[in-house]
Amino acid sequence: MTLNYTPKTIGKQTADLKVGDVVLESWQHPARIVRLQYGSGRIHVYCRYIWQASREPWWKLGDYHPTARLEVAKKGEY
């Protein structure tokens, strides 16, 4: 299996993210969202790198305001 480390991306508001979206944690580090937690006016985003197995632990990408924009892989990239 070939992994795409540099997918084409679009900016997306954090409030519009969903589980399964692939975001760029940093250059050549795409991560799939596995959990979104809402509270106190913030959205907590939890991910796994695309090369991690489902049995490996997920990690917290960060806490974001709902209007913050993240780079998300375009449809069809994964």
C-alpha positions in Angstrom: 0.0 0.0 0.0 1.3 3.4 -1.0 0.7 6.3 1.5 0.2 9.8 0.3 2.1 12.1 2.7 1.3 15.3 0.8 -2.4 15.3 -0.1 -4.1 18.2 -1.7 -5.9 20.1 1.0 -8.6 22.7 1.6 -9.3 24.9 4.6 -12.2 23.7 6.7 -13.7 25.2 9.9 -13.3 23.1 13.0 -17.0 23.1 13.5 -17.4 21.3 10.1 -14.9 18.5 10.8 -16.2 14.9 11.2 -14.7 11.6 12.3 -12.8 10.1 9.3 -11.5 13.4 7.9 -7.8 13.6 7.3 -6.0 16.7 8.6 -2.4 17.8 8.3 -0.7 17.8 11.7 2.4 19.2 10.0 4.1 18.9 6.7 4.0 15.3 5.5 2.1 14.1 8.7 -1.5 13.5 7.7 -3.7 12.2 10.5 -7.2 10.8 10.5 -9.7 12.2 13.0 -10.9 9.4 15.3 -12.8 11.5 17.9 -14.3 14.9 18.3 -15.3 16.2 21.7 -17.3 19.4 22.2 -17.3 21.5 25.3 -16.8 24.9 26.8 -16.9 26.6 23.4 -13.9 24.5 22.1 -13.6 21.4 20.0 -11.0 18.8 21.1 -9.7 16.9 18.1 -8.1 13.4 18.5 -6.2 11.6 15.7 -4.0 8.8 14.5 -1.5 9.1 11.8 -2.5 7.4 8.6 0.2 4.8 9.0 -0.9 3.8 12.6 -2.9 0.7 13.2 -6.4 0.9 14.7 -5.1 -0.8 17.9 -2.6 1.9 18.5 -3.6 4.7 20.8 -5.0 8.0 19.5 -3.5 11.3 20.5 -4.8 14.8 21.0 -4.2 17.1 18.0 -5.5 20.1 19.9 -8.3 22.3 21.2 -9.8 24.7 18.7 -12.4 27.4 18.5 -15.3 26.3 16.2 -14.3 28.9 13.6 -10.6 28.0 13.5 -9.6 26.6 10.1 -7.5 23.4 9.6 -6.1 22.0 6.4 -8.1 18.9 5.5 -7.4 16.5 2.6 -9.6 16.9 -0.4 -12.2 14.3 -1.2 -10.7 11.4 -3.0 -7.1 11.8 -1.6 -7.7 8.9 0.8 
